[in-house]
Amino acid sequence: VKSTPPQFVANFDSATAMARALGAGLRREPFPALGEPPVLKLPVRHAGLLPWRLRRALYIFSGWQESRPERQVADMDVEEIARWVTGEYPDRQYPAVAVGSSNGAGVHLWNLLGVPWLPQTALLPVRQSVHPDEPKAAMEMGLEPGRTLLENNPDITLHHMHDANQDRLMIRTMTYFRVKRRRLGAAYERWLAEHLPPGGTLYVQECEQTWGVTRLGDRHVFQHGAVGGATEREFHEGSARVAEYLERHGSPYREWDGPEPTERAPEAEWGFEPALLDDLRRVARERRYRLVRLRFPEPQALSPLVADLYRAEYRRRGIPGNRLVLPSFVVMEPHWTLKTGSVPFWMEFNMQPSLDAVHAYLDGTEPFDDIGLMLFQHGVEAPGLVPAEQWQRLLDRARRESRWLGVDPDEIPKDFAQYARYDDAMRRWPARHPVPGPLPLRRFEEHCDGDRYRVRLEVEQTAAAAA
Amino acid sequence: VPPVTPVFTRTWGREGGGGPVLVMVHGLVVAGSMLAPSAERLAGSVRVLAPDLPGYGRSRESAGAVSVPSLASDLLEWAAGAQVRRALWLGVSFGCQVLTEVALRRPDLVERMVLVAPTVDPTARTVPRILRRWQQESSTQSTALKRLLLADYARAGARRAAGTVRAALRDRPEQRLPHLTAPTLVVRGTADPITTAAWAQEVTRLLPRGRLVTVPEAPHAMTFDAPDALADAVRPFLDGQEDPL
């Protein structure tokens, strides 16, 4: 029986959903409804019948009920998250464990290798209402609860994140607190000791994406904007399309007047906080682990490497490997990806940079016979959103067949029914292959050799040197 | 009722001085009292410290689930507080599981170590099997030991006892043994139904610097029920007169 994350962690958080997706994959189970109870699939599937205003209200409400009132911040203990996460993975011994950044390509990679991943980041939304286009007010409102959270959790860094573009519907009722571990903590460390024997490998998943932030304290920063549609510069300085977007949403503003960034910091959602490395080095030394760092400059940089690794391994097993599936943000089906012999290329969101990344990948690789698209739906026509025609042009690059995997192209980006459909859509696409046993780590590490990818694999400590 | 301290530690031998320290790590649920007869005999050239791990014996305060890694963390924390730097260590039964975890993480703290009747044999890692071996073992126990067992089980409570059994069964000491570099003496009594001869040999074989000594007629709980024979078997090793390998 699956447990649920602590109440103060958002179910719609990327790290939470990805840990659940990988847990399902390692248990060789499907990942329906983004990890939510499958009974919700029925009403959600028919959400499209509702008028848009009601659909939007339901979306906002479902997010809002995931947030916690401010008075509960004092009780939030990030160790509870670690205890829940480790419970998602089968209770057995592993040859390797990954720790670090959240990454959808990583979920598919670790699922192929049969390796659990311990997220560094989590989203703890706090119920506060603020006008989405007033980032300074949002920052000020988050100060006090942020300090309370930090006082009670000495081993974390807090990134208060405010993205009026992609998270427009959510942030009007809640403050996004993203926390990153600076130390492994007792729960993760104990779980490692019990599940990763000496001589095992500790992979550090390190996304080096940064963002300009305003420092609010020793371990406390405010991040205005986020990776996705609008650029960092557009958040800080505005642009014609930002002005147009704000006008279209009836905002009294035409640009965002955010606080002045004081420095760069790991990006709140995807970036790796390197303070954790010291603790990982200690644990690797104490327990005779190989410590292997996997470093990449931005979230999607890992996607081509993982896609190619899948394709190469399918071919080794005599499977064509000519079906490409495009998971998007947290919409993914790791188990059915393997079962249908599909090559996953993970997209960070549903915005222009994701479309560009897939095109660039296809430009440099052998064509695929089939292409299937999953597409996260966040309900806002925001700068950088890709219209359906452009996705269709991408799908048209398939030599044989293309499919929208549970998405209704006419409803983008408001087709919330997608969340109830993507898994069935995967399952209904014929092609079945046995799910292979874990891929030997060596094959993955050999695959990283050379400079084909924007990914650096660095063996920092061998098990022998640790001894 | 004596006051409950976070970690209750029994000591034998002279205070202070720069002589060697021997730390004894107790077994499953039964805490330091069971080590006393052996500690008395070994204290002399060494000073003996026997902490009751948090949650056991007279150290009743403990939070969270029981596991070998967390008990090792507790023991390391205690060692830091007790100013134990490099020492001789002796683990008994389940205490060997905790001790080998300590030795893995902090080889600098371990000069040499003794594993007395180490557990749990991989062929016995299910509840029914371990219960059967315990049942066989109980016939080797003295009445005094049984009384002690009852008292310490009552102190720890059924929950903690069950949790400790689970922790012992899920732990895999054989994965750590090849990484332990300290000279190690493995001790087994021939009347011990829990630690079989085959398992004691396997433990010794896996250790890079291990040696096995067998004590005739000694039971599993030999620290209590065969303290003279045990002391005679380990004293030369602790004194550094014998080096394995």
Interface residues (C-beta under 8 A of the other chain):
Chain A: Q93 A186 E189 R190 A193 E194 P197 P198 G199 E286 R287 R288 A467
Chain B: G64 S67 V68 P69 S70 A72 S73 E101 L104 R105 R106 R170 D171 R172 Q175 R176 P178 H179 T181
